[in-house]
Amino acid sequence: MKERIARPSSAFIFLMFLVGVFASLLWQSAQAQQVEIKGTSSAILSGKCIRDNNVRGKRDKETFAETLQRAKVNSVRRHVANSGIAVANAYDAKQAEIARTIDDFILNPNIRVICERGKKNLQIAVTGELNKSAFDRTLALNQMAVKDRSRLTSIFVARRQSELKAFDARRTEISRTTELSEASQAAEVGADGSMKAEGMSVSTKKTESGGNTAYKADQIKYQTFRPDGLETATNEIFVSLGYRPINNSQVEAISKGKFNVALFEEEFASSENISNATLSSAFEAISGIIPLLVIARLDVGAPIRDRGNEEPIVVVDVKAQVYRYDGLFYETVGSYGPVQIKSAGITSTAAENNAILEASREAASQLGAQLLQNNIF
């Protein structure tokens, strides 16, 4: 009697496939948000190091612990130094608290100790990943007020190249004529003392053709588009900071055409800047209703591949500003960029989506930090 072997059903196999895809997408999202940090610190010990990079004595063990602590703090400080003025100011107000709980902000720490046997020089390097969500939340909590903050609406416009027309170099031909004269002389003295001289003159006409080359700028056509989930992702940032974001579709509905996101997209497709007329119309539509307006522009590059990396990478150039209505004008109260954000993905589409969302979240976080820092409600 043959034993029957149970085989997994097609439904079970499909379920396992979906689980694998979901896990892969989660890993890609985590990779896009990963921030690597590194910090170092050094000290001179009172005694000499022993084998295996160890120290002896209570005093030197305390010095070791202090040096390790400074290396961890320096890894976070190094990230802060590259994160803009608003983040630096917020960090200054919370640095004592962050130092006390520094281990909460460093994921997967790798500690390297250099202390040669018989020497007193101690060096410690710490590398790892920043727990960015915990770090950003700590900075934000320091700035947030108890009361609710203002309404806010945002316009994030994105564009990618749809056509590139490269022009050949334009050559300007010129010609010039040069005349060269050469002369030669010869003299001969005879045996009887007589002298005879001869001369010859040669005239040469030389014509040259050449010129300079002028390059015309390439003609680039752009296509604007609305990435999925972008407004939801940025609104999540603003909500966490205490603001009350209003979807721009609602603003369009009540403004009777004055607040027109499509007009922003149309202009961004042909120009780097949004016209004053379009901005003024949007400001007029929300004046007295929504005091804060965020405008961000995203230039999405074509997918590329780095050497040694099989996954495609997309780079996004982002510029963003936040305006506040003061009763007469809309003044700039926050600015971010231009900054390049890159991200990888399993496919070119995934890489593009990851880069767009990461750039948008970073812009929203930086602008929100500036608003909090300046106590703009």
C-alpha positions as CSV (number, residue, x, y, z in Angstrom):
1,M,0.0,0.0,0.0
2,K,1.5,3.2,-1.1
3,E,1.6,6.1,1.4
4,R,-0.1,9.2,0.2
5,I,1.9,12.4,0.5
6,A,-0.1,15.5,1.3
7,R,0.8,18.4,-1.1
8,P,0.1,22.0,-0.2
9,S,-2.9,23.5,-2.0
10,S,-2.6,26.2,-4.6
11,A,-4.4,28.6,-2.2
12,F,-1.8,28.0,0.5
13,I,1.1,28.5,-2.0
14,F,-0.5,31.8,-3.2
15,L,-0.9,32.9,0.4
16,M,2.8,32.2,1.1
17,F,3.7,34.1,-2.0
18,L,1.7,37.2,-0.8
19,V,3.4,36.9,2.6
20,G,6.8,36.9,0.9
21,V,6.0,39.9,-1.2
22,F,4.6,41.8,1.8
23,A,7.8,41.1,3.8
24,S,9.9,42.2,0.9
25,L,8.0,45.5,0.7
26,L,8.4,46.1,4.4
27,W,12.1,45.5,4.1
28,Q,12.4,47.9,1.2
29,S,10.5,50.6,3.2
30,A,12.8,50.1,6.1
31,Q,15.8,50.4,3.8
32,A,14.5,53.7,2.4
33,Q,14.2,55.2,5.9
34,Q,17.6,53.8,7.2
35,V,20.0,56.5,8.4
36,E,23.5,55.3,9.1
37,I,25.4,57.1,11.9
38,K,29.0,57.1,13.2
39,G,30.7,58.7,16.1
40,T,34.2,58.6,17.6
41,S,35.8,59.7,20.8
42,S,39.3,59.4,22.4
43,A,41.0,59.8,25.8
44,I,44.3,59.4,27.6
45,L,44.3,56.7,30.4
46,S,46.1,57.0,33.7
47,G,47.4,53.4,33.3
48,K,48.4,51.3,30.4
49,C,46.0,49.2,28.3
50,I,46.1,45.4,28.8
51,R,45.4,42.7,26.3
52,D,42.2,42.5,24.3
53,N,41.8,46.3,24.4
54,N,40.8,46.3,28.0
55,V,41.6,48.7,30.8
56,R,42.3,48.2,34.5
57,G,41.5,50.1,37.6
58,K,38.4,51.9,38.7
59,R,39.5,55.3,37.3
60,D,40.3,54.0,33.8
61,K,37.1,52.0,33.7
62,E,35.2,55.2,34.4
63,T,37.2,56.9,31.6
64,F,36.3,54.0,29.3
65,A,32.6,54.4,30.0
66,E,32.7,58.2,29.5
67,T,34.5,57.8,26.2
68,L,32.0,55.2,25.0
69,Q,29.2,57.5,26.0
70,R,30.7,60.5,24.1
71,A,31.2,58.3,21.0
72,K,27.5,57.4,21.0
73,V,26.4,61.0,21.5
74,N,28.8,62.2,18.8
75,S,27.2,59.7,16.3
76,V,23.8,61.4,16.8
77,R,25.4,64.9,16.9
78,R,27.0,64.2,13.5
79,H,23.6,63.4,12.0
80,V,22.1,66.6,13.5
81,A,25.0,68.7,12.0
82,N,23.8,67.6,8.5
83,S,20.1,68.1,9.2
84,G,19.5,71.9,9.1
85,I,19.2,74.7,11.5
86,A,15.7,73.9,12.9
87,V,16.7,70.3,13.8
88,A,20.0,71.6,15.4
89,N,18.1,74.1,17.5
90,A,15.6,71.5,18.6
91,Y,18.4,69.2,19.5
92,D,20.2,71.8,21.6
93,A,17.1,72.1,23.8
94,K,16.9,68.3,24.3
95,Q,20.6,67.2,24.1
96,A,20.8,66.4,27.9
97,E,17.7,64.2,27.7
98,I,19.0,62.5,24.5
99,A,22.4,61.9,26.1
100,R,20.8,60.2,29.1
101,T,18.8,57.8,26.9
102,I,21.3,57.6,24.0
103,D,20.9,53.8,23.6
104,D,17.2,54.4,22.6
105,F,18.3,56.2,19.5
106,I,21.0,53.8,18.2
107,L,19.9,50.6,16.5
108,N,22.3,47.7,15.8
109,P,25.3,49.4,17.4
110,N,28.8,48.2,16.5
111,I,31.5,49.3,19.0
112,R,35.2,49.2,18.0
113,V,37.8,49.8,20.7
114,I,41.4,50.6,19.9
115,C,43.8,50.4,23.0
116,E,47.1,48.9,22.3
117,R,48.7,46.8,25.0
118,G,51.1,48.9,27.0
119,K,49.8,52.2,25.6
120,K,47.6,54.9,27.2
121,N,45.8,56.1,24.1
122,L,42.1,55.0,24.0
123,Q,40.0,55.3,20.9
124,I,36.3,54.2,20.5
125,A,34.2,54.2,17.4
126,V,30.5,53.6,17.3
127,T,28.5,52.8,14.1
128,G,24.9,51.9,13.7
129,E,21.5,53.1,12.5
130,L,19.5,56.0,13.9
131,N,16.2,55.2,15.4
132,K,14.8,58.1,13.4
133,S,11.1,57.8,14.4
134,A,12.1,57.9,18.1
135,F,14.6,60.7,17.5
136,D,12.1,62.9,15.5
137,R,9.4,62.3,18.0
138,T,11.6,63.4,20.9
139,L,12.5,66.6,19.1
140,A,8.9,67.3,18.2
141,L,7.6,66.7,21.8
142,N,9.9,69.4,23.0
143,Q,8.4,72.0,20.6
144,M,4.7,71.1,20.7
145,A,2.3,73.3,22.6
146,V,-0.7,71.9,24.5
147,K,-3.3,73.7,22.4
148,D,-4.2,72.8,18.8
149,R,-2.3,74.4,16.0
150,S,-3.6,76.0,12.8
151,R,-5.2,74.6,9.8
152,L,-2.8,73.8,7.0
153,T,-3.1,72.7,3.4
154,S,-0.4,71.6,1.0
155,I,0.4,71.3,-2.7
156,F,3.0,68.7,-3.7
157,V,3.6,68.8,-7.4
158,A,5.9,66.2,-9.1
159,R,7.3,66.0,-12.6
160,R,9.5,63.6,-14.6
161,Q,11.1,64.0,-18.0
162,S,8.9,62.8,-20.8
163,E,11.1,63.8,-23.8
164,L,14.6,65.1,-24.3
165,K,15.7,66.7,-27.6
166,A,19.4,67.2,-27.7
167,F,20.7,69.8,-30.1
168,D,23.9,69.6,-32.1
169,A,26.6,72.1,-31.6
170,R,26.1,75.3,-33.7
171,R,29.3,76.2,-35.5
172,T,30.1,79.8,-36.7
173,E,32.4,79.7,-39.7
174,I,35.0,82.4,-40.2
175,S,37.9,82.8,-42.5
176,R,41.0,85.0,-42.5
177,T,43.9,85.6,-44.9
178,T,47.5,86.0,-43.9
179,E,50.3,87.2,-46.1
180,L,53.8,86.0,-45.3
181,S,56.9,87.5,-47.0
182,E,60.2,85.8,-47.1
183,A,63.5,87.3,-48.4
184,S,66.9,85.7,-49.0
185,Q,70.2,87.2,-50.1
186,A,73.5,85.7,-51.2
187,A,76.8,87.4,-51.8
188,E,79.9,86.2,-53.7
189,V,83.4,87.8,-53.7
190,G,85.5,87.2,-56.8
191,A,89.2,86.4,-57.0
192,D,89.9,89.8,-58.4
193,G,88.1,91.4,-55.5
194,S,84.8,92.1,-57.3
195,M,81.5,91.4,-55.5
196,K,78.2,90.1,-56.8
197,A,75.0,90.0,-54.8
198,E,71.6,88.4,-55.6
199,G,68.3,88.7,-53.8
200,M,65.0,86.8,-53.9
201,S,61.6,87.7,-52.4
202,V,58.7,85.2,-52.0
203,S,55.2,86.3,-51.1
204,T,52.8,83.6,-49.7
205,K,49.1,84.0,-49.2
206,K,47.6,81.7,-46.6
207,T,43.9,81.2,-46.1
208,E,42.5,79.5,-42.9
209,S,38.9,78.5,-42.1
210,G,37.7,77.7,-38.6
211,G,35.6,79.3,-36.0
212,N,34.1,78.9,-32.6
213,T,31.4,76.6,-31.4
214,A,28.2,77.6,-29.6
215,Y,26.1,75.1,-27.8
216,K,22.3,75.4,-27.7
217,A,20.5,74.2,-24.5
218,D,18.7,70.8,-24.8
219,Q,15.0,71.0,-25.0
220,I,13.4,69.0,-22.2
221,K,9.7,68.3,-21.9
222,Y,8.2,67.3,-18.5
223,Q,5.2,65.4,-17.5
224,T,3.5,66.1,-14.1
225,F,1.8,63.4,-12.1
226,R,0.2,62.9,-8.7
227,P,2.0,60.1,-6.8
228,D,-0.3,57.7,-4.8
229,G,-0.3,58.2,-1.1
230,L,1.8,61.4,-1.1
231,E,-0.8,63.6,0.6
232,T,-1.6,61.0,3.2
233,A,2.1,60.5,4.0
234,T,2.8,64.2,4.4
235,N,-0.4,64.9,6.4
236,E,0.7,62.2,8.8
237,I,3.8,64.2,9.6
238,F,1.8,67.5,10.1
239,V,-0.8,65.8,12.3
240,S,1.9,64.3,14.5
241,L,3.2,67.8,15.1
242,G,-0.2,69.2,16.1
243,Y,-1.3,70.9,12.9
244,R,-4.7,70.3,11.3
245,P,-4.1,69.5,7.6
246,I,-7.0,70.0,5.1
247,N,-6.9,68.0,1.9
248,N,-6.5,70.3,-1.0
249,S,-9.4,68.6,-2.8
250,Q,-11.7,70.1,-0.1
251,V,-10.1,73.5,-0.6
252,E,-10.6,73.3,-4.4
253,A,-14.3,72.5,-3.9
254,I,-15.0,75.5,-1.7
255,S,-12.8,78.0,-3.5
256,K,-14.8,77.9,-6.8
257,G,-11.7,77.5,-9.0
258,K,-9.4,80.0,-7.3
259,F,-7.4,77.3,-5.5
260,N,-6.4,75.1,-8.5
261,V,-3.8,72.3,-8.1
262,A,-4.0,71.4,-11.7
263,L,-2.8,75.0,-12.6
264,F,0.3,74.4,-10.4
265,E,1.0,71.2,-12.2
266,E,0.6,72.8,-15.6
267,E,3.0,75.5,-14.8
268,F,5.5,73.2,-13.2
269,A,5.5,71.1,-16.3
270,S,7.0,74.0,-18.4
271,S,8.8,76.2,-15.8
272,E,10.9,75.8,-12.7
273,N,8.9,78.4,-10.8
274,I,5.2,78.9,-10.1
275,S,3.9,82.2,-11.4
276,N,2.9,85.0,-9.0
277,A,-0.6,85.1,-10.5
278,T,-1.2,81.4,-9.6
279,L,0.3,81.8,-6.1
280,S,-1.8,85.0,-5.5
281,S,-5.0,83.2,-6.6
282,A,-4.3,80.3,-4.2
283,F,-3.5,82.8,-1.3
284,E,-6.7,84.7,-2.0
285,A,-8.8,81.5,-2.0
286,I,-7.7,80.5,1.5
287,S,-7.2,83.9,3.2
288,G,-9.0,84.0,6.5
289,I,-9.7,80.3,6.3
290,I,-6.4,78.4,6.3
291,P,-3.4,80.4,7.6
292,L,-0.7,78.0,6.4
293,L,0.1,76.9,2.9
294,V,2.8,74.4,2.0
295,I,4.1,74.2,-1.6
296,A,6.6,71.6,-2.6
297,R,8.2,70.8,-6.0
298,L,9.6,67.4,-6.8
299,D,11.9,66.7,-9.8
300,V,12.0,63.0,-10.4
301,G,15.0,61.6,-12.2
302,A,15.2,58.5,-14.4
303,P,16.1,55.2,-12.7
304,I,19.8,54.4,-12.6
305,R,22.0,51.5,-11.4
306,D,25.1,51.9,-9.2
307,R,28.0,49.6,-9.7
308,G,27.6,46.5,-7.6
309,N,23.9,47.2,-6.9
310,E,21.3,45.3,-8.9
311,E,18.4,47.3,-7.6
312,P,17.5,50.5,-9.6
313,I,17.9,53.9,-7.8
314,V,15.9,57.0,-8.3
315,V,17.0,60.5,-7.3
316,V,14.4,63.2,-6.5
317,D,15.3,66.9,-6.2
318,V,12.9,68.6,-3.7
319,K,12.2,72.2,-2.9
320,A,9.5,73.3,-0.5
321,Q,8.3,76.4,1.3
322,V,5.5,77.1,3.8
323,Y,3.7,80.4,3.8
324,R,1.6,82.2,6.5
325,Y,-1.1,84.7,6.0
326,D,-0.5,87.8,8.2
327,G,-3.7,89.6,7.3
328,L,-2.3,91.4,4.3
329,F,0.4,89.2,2.7
330,Y,1.5,85.6,2.8
331,E,5.1,85.5,4.2
332,T,7.6,82.7,3.9
333,V,8.0,81.1,7.4
334,G,9.7,77.9,6.4
335,S,12.0,76.7,3.6
336,Y,13.7,73.4,2.6
337,G,16.0,72.6,-0.2
338,P,17.0,72.2,-2.9
339,V,18.0,68.7,-1.6
340,Q,18.5,65.5,-3.4
341,I,16.9,62.3,-1.9
342,K,17.6,58.9,-3.4
343,S,16.1,55.5,-2.8
344,A,16.2,52.0,-4.2
345,G,13.5,49.5,-5.0
346,I,12.9,46.0,-6.4
347,T,11.7,47.6,-9.6
348,S,12.1,51.1,-11.2
349,T,8.5,51.9,-10.2
350,A,9.1,50.9,-6.6
351,A,12.3,52.9,-6.5
352,E,10.5,56.0,-7.8
353,N,7.7,55.6,-5.3
354,N,10.1,55.1,-2.4
355,A,12.2,58.2,-3.4
356,I,9.1,60.4,-3.8
357,L,7.6,59.4,-0.5
358,E,10.9,59.7,1.3
359,A,11.6,63.2,-0.2
360,S,8.1,64.4,0.6
361,R,8.2,63.1,4.2
362,E,11.6,64.7,4.7
363,A,10.4,68.0,3.4
364,A,7.3,67.9,5.6
365,S,9.4,67.0,8.7
366,Q,11.9,69.8,8.1
367,L,9.2,72.4,7.5
368,G,7.3,71.2,10.5
369,A,10.4,71.4,12.6
370,Q,10.9,75.0,11.5
371,L,7.3,75.9,12.3
372,L,7.6,74.4,15.8
373,Q,11.0,76.0,16.4
374,N,9.6,79.5,15.5
375,N,6.4,78.8,17.6
376,I,4.1,79.3,14.6
377,F,0.7,78.1,15.5
